Amino acid sequence: MVLVTAARDYINRMLQDISGMKVLILDSQTVSAVSVVYSQSELLQKEVFLVELVDSIYKSKESMSHLKAVYFLRPSSENIQHLRRQLANPRFGEYHLFFSNMLKDTQIHILADSDEQEVVQQVQEFYADFVAVEPYHFTLNIPSNHLYMLPAVVDPSSLQHFCDRVVDGIAAVFLALKRRPVIRYQRTSDIAKRMAQETAKLMYQQESGLFDFRRTEISPLLLILDRRDDPVTPLLNQWTYQAMVHELIGIQDNKVDLRSTGDFPKDQQEVVLSSEQDAFFKANMYENFGDIGMNIKRMVDEFQQVAKSNQSIQTIEDMARFVENYPEYKKMHGNVSKHVTLVTEMSKMVEERKLMLVSETEQELACNGGQGAAFEAVTNLLNNENVSDIDRLRLVMLYALRYEKDSPVQLMQLFNKLASRSAKYKPGLVQFLLKQAGVDKRTGDLYGNRDFMNIARNMARGLKGVENVYTQHQPLLFQTMESIIKGRLRDVDYPFVGNHFQQGRPQDVIIFIVGGTTYEESRSVALENANNSGIRFILGGSVILNSKRFLKDLEDAQRTAKSSTNII
């Protein structure tokens, strides 16, 4: 049921049955879905000699009848129009059309009418309409992600487009897994409810036959949550390897673009961070930053040993051995320099932005009480010249989320200080966050102070002490998974859609967060799955957030809300 395997299987099936030289034609979304699970060299092994984007391929008029065209596209009206134009003047010998989701009958008719020269060999649906960044984590890379924060009246057509894309993505995941779920959603979120109802309508009414897999096991659970129920996790600095790289530099489709951080040789300007292709990353992606440094040093030592043995080439046998092992040696060299570069760059940023100082206060705000001390710590950091504007903003937001009801006077003092110290932040963004994700809007027990069990757990943790002050925070998702495992997820807070209820404890649970996931949450899911509780969790979302992206979505939503006549 691993998502990477499901997506790879689809691509294998597309390419292996078509013999000869091929061109693979993708769109801006399927290119992400393919690139995270299939490398360039693997495509070459399948005789794919050219990869093109559907909206730019018709710029060339050159005939390539010796190539077979394999299209893998989303079934959007734009893509159907591109195909219409390209089939009118075919450049390739054969056309094999694969779509990442369900085609409408009208679209099939358009394609049939356009194929006057009968070059189309097959039309199929292969449901890889999601980006499987890890075995248990997928994203949909939706560009206008801020729309989930706006009431439906602000921009109904854009919001409908957003909902349709999410429903399509969720449907594709379940079609790839060949299951139909029981669906629950977060009661306090209108957008989660809407998506849950539209997904249920698709799976149980409109396409009921397609989703009827005649399975006898207990149905999986699909739980749709709203990012605003836990606005703390995407605001925090991160100290585990994968999450930290995304927070400080940025990861897009398992690739890290280093061009903006420094002057690197061409082969290091963009590096791949994939647990499927990089054994060191797979072993260390969830490790703390301090341990990463030690582990990289060990990897460098091993590499130096290999390099030393390669220097002592004296016989023809030694030379033959070196040539045979050279690809492995070159790969090892690339891997070592990649991880050394990443850790070096992040260490510089940690020092420049005084992130250890900032993060300690962030963790206190997220995990522990003590308002007086928190106010003093945040005030001191706002006055610190070395603290960046974005870090000041995040600190005030974290304080506001924690103490919005307790200290309005002190909160106003922090707002004023933020405005004077970091003028580039427009006033009102923190207040907009509270309107969106304040205590009155949330369902979950974000700070562990509503529910008796959580209060007891926090007291126990406080008495035992914390192993690492920088990673003591656990996302709200962790509590949600615990509740599911123990059968304690309350129906009143997370109602079922329709009359499809859970017959017993589900073995598979897909949690979709409207508004985006974080790598801290995907780490929680991976660790939970490693515990073998008998339930396997998969996490998905509209995008993968870091604090910069979360703040950008907030700003975009605030700007759209202001410019709309229906002001929130």
N, C-alpha and C positions, 0 to 999 in steps of 0.2 A: 504494500500500500504506500510505499515511499514515493513522493511526488517526482523526485528527480528521475527515478526509474521509469515512472509512467510517461513522463515527457520524452525521455530518451527512446523508449520503445516506439512511440509514435513516429519519431524522426527516422529511426532505423527502418521502420516499415515503409516509410515514404521513399527512402533512397535505395534500399537493397534490392527491391524487385524491378527497378528500372536500370537495365544494363547500359553501359556506354558512358560517354562524356556528358556531363550535366551542368546546367546553370540553375542555381537555387535563387528564387525570387521571393523576397520577404517584404513586409511592411514595417512601419516604425515600431509596432508592438510585437509582431512575431519575431523580429530580429532579436529582441531581448529574450523571448522565450527559448529561442534556439541557442543563443550565445552562452547562456548560463549552464546548459547541460551538454553542449557539444563543442569540442575545440576545432580550430582551423585544420589541424593535422588530421583529425578524425573525418572531417568533411572531404579532405583530399583522398583519404583511403577509400571513400565511397564514390570516387571519381567526380566530385563536384569541383570544377575548375574555376568557377566564377560565382560570386554572391552579389546580387544586385537588389536595390530597393525598387518596388513596383512603380513609385511615382517619378523615378528618374530614368528608368530603363528605356522608355520610348523616345528619349532625346537622341539616341543613336539609331540610325536607319540601316546600319550594316546587317546584311543577312548572315545568320549563323545556323544554317540548316543542319550542320553536323552536330549541333548540340540539342539535347532534350531539355525542355524547360520544366522545372518542378516548382510550382507556385505553392507557397504556404502563407495564407492571408487570413485576416479576420473577415467575416462575412459582412463588411460594411458597404453602404451604398457607394461610397467613394471608390472602394476597391473593385466593385462590380463594374463601375464605369471605366476604370483603368483597364480592366480585362476586356471589356467591349472594344475599346480603341485598339488594344494590342492584338486581339483576335481578327480584327478587320484587315490588318496587314501583318500576317504572322512572320516573325523573323527566325523562328526556331523550327526544327524538324517535327517535334512532338510537344504537346502541352499536357502536363499532368497537374490537375488542379486539386489542391487540398485546402480545406477551410478549418479554422481552429474552433468553430462553433456551428450551431445549427443554421442551415441555409433556409430562407423562405422559398416557397414554391415559385413566387414571381421571379426571384433571383435566378432560379434554375432555368426558368423559361427564357430569361434575358440571355443567359450564357448559351443556351441551345440555339437561339435565334442568331447569335453573333458568330457562331462557329460554322460559317458558310463553307469554309475550305476543309472542314472535317479534320482539323489537326488535334482536337482535344481527345485524348485517349481515355481519361477517367476523371470523375469528379467525386471527391470523398470528403467526409467530415472526420477530422482527427482532433479530439478535444484537448488540445494543449493551449488553452486560452488563458494561461496564467504563467507567471515567471517563477519557476521553482528554484529559488536562490539556495535552498538547502533541502535536505530530505524531508524536514517537517516544517518548512517555512516558505510561504509563497506570497507574492505581491502582484498587484495589477498595474502598478506604475501609472496611476490616473493623474493627468496633468493638473486639472483644476480641482485639487483636493480640498480647497477651503470651502467648497459649496456645501459640505455636510453641516457646516455651522449656521447656515442661513435658513430662515423660515421659507417654506415653499412659495410664498407669495412674492418673494424678492425677484426670483428668476426661475419661473416654473419650468421652462423648456430646458435650460442648462441642468437643473436639478434632476429632471427626468432622464436626461442623457447620462448623468452621473450614476443614477440608480440602475439604469439599463446595463451599464458597463459592469457594475458590481454583481448584479444578478447573473449576467452572462458568465462572469469569471467563476462565481460560486458553482453555477450549473456545470461548467466544464470540469471543475475539480471532481465533482461527484460522478459525472459521466466517465471520467478517466479512472476513477476508483470503482466504477460499476456498483454504486450504492445509491439508495434514496434515503435521506435523513428524516428524522423527527426534528422540527425547528422550534427554537426558543429565542427570545430576544430580551433586551434590557427595557424594562417597562417605562423608565423615565425618558427614553429617547424616541422622538417621533421618527427620526430617519432610520433607526434600527428596526422599529416596528414596520415601517413602510417596506424596507428591503426584505424583511422576513416574510411579510404577506405576499409580496410580488414573487419571491423565490418559491413559496409554497404553491402559489397559483400556477406557476410554470411547471413545477414538478408533479403536482397532483391533478391538474386540470388540463392546461393547454397541451403539454407534452407527456401526458400520463403514461402512454405506451412506451415511450423512449426510456423512461426512468423505472419501468417495472422489470426489475432484474430477477424476479422469482427467487429471492434469497430467503433462507429460513432463519438466519441468525438475527439477533436483536439489531434493530436499525441503529445506524450511527446517529450521533447528536450533532446538529449544527446550532451553534450559539452565536448570535449576532450582538456585538457590543458596540458602544460608542466611545471613541477616544476620550471624550470629555469627562468620562467617569474616572479616568486616571490621567490628569494633566501633569502630574508630578514627574512620572518616568521620562517623558521626552524632554523635560527641562534640565535634567541632571547631567553633570559631567560623568563620564564613564571611565572605568579603570580595568576592564577586561579587554583582551586584545582586539577582537573583532569590533565590539561596540565602540571602543576608543578610536580606532581608525576611522569609523564612520562619523563619530562626533567631531574629531579634530581635522580630518582631511576630506572624508566623504567617500562612500562606496556606491557605485551605480552598476547594477547587473554584475556583481562580483568583480568589478574592475575599479582600481584606484587611480585617479588622474593626479599625477604629481607635478604637472607643468606649472601650476600656480604657486607651488611651495618652494621651488628652487630651480637651479640650472642643472639638469640631469642629462646624462647621455641618452641618445634616442631610444635605446632599448629599455630604458628605465623610466621613461616619461609616463607610461601607463602600465601598471602591473596587475596581474590577476590574483585575486584572493579567493580561492575556491577550495572547500574541504574535500571536494571530489578529486581535485588535481594536484593538491599540495599536502603531502603527509605531515610536514612540520606545522602548517597552519591548522590542519585537522586536529593534531594533538594539542595545540596551544590556543585555539581560538577563544576558549572560555577562561583562560588562565589570567591571573592578576599581572599588572604591568611589571611589578618587581620581579616576579618569577620568569617573565618573558625574557628580561635582560640576561638572566642566568642561563636560560635554555638556548638563547641565541649564541651566547659565548661558547657553550658546549658544541653547537653546530659549527661555529667557525673553527674551533679546535679540530673537529673531525675532518673538516674540509682541508685544513692545513696539512693534516696527516696524509690525506689522499694526494694533495698537490706535491708533497715532498716525495712520495713514492713514485709519482709520475716524472720527477726530475731525474731519477736514477735510471734512465734508459741506456742500457749498454749493449744488449744483444738484439738480434732481429726478432726473437721471441718477445722481448720486452716491448719493442716497437709495435708488434702486431697486437699485443695485449692492450697497449695504450690506445691504438686506433679503434679497437673493438669497444673499449670502455669510454671513448671520448664523448659520445652523445650524453651518457650518464654524468660524466664529469662536468660537461658544459651546463647541463640542467642543474646540477648541484651548485655550480658557481653562480648561476642566475638566481637560484633560490636564496642562497646565502646573502648575496648583495641586496636582493629585494627586501628581506626582513631587516637587515642591518639599516638600510635606508629608511624604512618606515619607522623603526624604533628611534633612530637618531632624530628624525624630523619631529616626532611627537615629543621627545624629551626636550627639544628646543622650545616647543610651544608651551609645554608645562612650566618651564622655567620663566619664559617671557611673560606669560599671563598669570603667573603665581597661582596655578590651578590647584596645587595641593592645599593651599590656604583657603581658596574659594570653596573647594569641594568639601572640605571638612565642615564648613558652615552649612553648605547645601544638605549634606547628609544629616546633620543635626536637625535642620528644619523639616526634612522628610520623615525622620524616624523618631525623634525624641521631643518631649515637651520642654517647657522652660522658656516662657515668652520673654522675660526680662533679658536673659542672657542672649537670646536670639536677636532681639532688637539691637542690643549693643554690638554684637558681632557683625550684623548687616550694616549698621551705621559706620563702623570702623572700615569695613571693606569698601563702602561707597566713597569714603574719604581717601582711600589708598590710591595714589597716582598710578600704580602698576596694574590695577584691575581694569580690564577692558570694559567698554560700554555694554557689550552684549552680556558679559558676566554680571555687571551691576543690575541690568534689567532682569535677568533670571533670578538673582537673589531676592529682589523686591517681589517678583511674582511668587516665588516659593514661600516667602513670608506672608504675603497677602492670602494665598490659598490656605495656609495653616491657621492664621489668626484673624481672618476677615471679620469674625463676629466678636472677637475678644478685645480688640484695641483700635477702635476707629481713629483715635487722636494720633497714636504712634504711626498708624498706617499712613495718615495724611502727611506726617512729618517725612516719612520715607519717600512718598510720592514727590513731595516738593524737592527733597534732596536729589532724587534721581533726575528730575527735570533740570535742576541747576547744574548737575555734574555731567549728565549725558544728554545734551540738548537735542541730539539727532533723533531721540525717541519721542514720538509725538505723545502728548499727554493723552491719557484715556486708554492706552493699550492694556495696562494692568487691570483697569476697571472692566474693559471689554472681556478679558479672560475670566474675571469673577462672574460676569453676567452669563458667560457661556458655560463655565465649569465650576462655579462656586458650590458651596455646601448644599444649597437648596436644589441644585440641579442633579446631584449625584445619587446613584443607587448604592454603590459598594461602600464598605467601611474603609475609606482610603487611609486614614491615619490610625486604624485599629483602636478607636476610642468610643465606638458606638455599641459594639457587640461584646458581651461579657467574655466569650471565649477568646476574642482578639486581645482584650485588655489583659487577661490572664497570661496569654502568650507573650505579650510585650513586657509584662512585669518579669516573667521568667527570663526573657532574653536580657533585660536590664541587669538582673542579679548575676547572671552568668558572665556578663561582659561580652564585648564584641571582638571577634577575631581580627577584623580589619575595618578600621573606621571609615575607609573610603568605599567599601562595598557592602555596608550593612543594609542598605535599602533593598527591599524586595518589591517588585511591581505588584499592583493589585491583582493582576492576572494569576499570580502564584496562589493567592487566597481562593480565587475563583476555581482553579483546578483542584485544590484541596477539597473545596465544597462538593465538586462533582464526584471526586473519588469516594467521599464519605456519604454521598447521596443526600447532601444537605443544601443543594442549590434551591432556594425557595421559589415555589411556583408564583407567589404573589409578586416577587421582584423580577422574575424571569419567566413570564408566561409562555405557554405553548401556543403555536398557531393552529387554528382549526381543531379538529377532533382527533389529531394524530398524537398520541401520548407515548411515553417511553414504557415499554413492557417490562424492562429490567435494567440492570446496570449496563450502559453502553460499553462496547469494547473500543470504539473509535469515536473521538470527539474532535470536530473541526470548529475552532473558535475564530470568527472573523471580526476584526476591529475596523469599523467604519471610521475613516480619518487617519488610519495608519498604525503600523506596529513599530516596535523598536528592537534593536539587537539584544537589549537587556531582557526583553520578554522572550525572544526566541531562545536565548540561553536558558531561561527558566523552563521552557518547554522541553528542550533537549535533556536537561538534568532530570526533569520529572519522568520523561520517557525512559531514561537510564535506570530509574528506580524499580521498573517492572511492577507497577501497581496493578497491572491487568487492564489498564486503559491506555490507549495510544492517542496522544494529542497532536493535532496539526494546527499551526497558527497561520492566519492569512490576514491581509489588510489591503487598503486602497493604495498605500505607498509604504516605504520604510523611512521612518522619521529620524532625524537628529534634531538638536535644539534649534539649529538655524532654520530648518525646513518647517518645524512646528511654529516658530515665531513668524515666518513668512506667511504661512497659512492664516494665522491670526490677523496679521496686518491686512492681507488681501480680503478677508471676510469683513473686517472693520471698515475698510475703504468701500467695499461693495454695499454694505449696510448703510453707510452714511450717504452715498450717492443715490441710493434708492429712495423713492418717496415713502416707502413703508419702513421707516427707521425703527430698528429693534428697540 
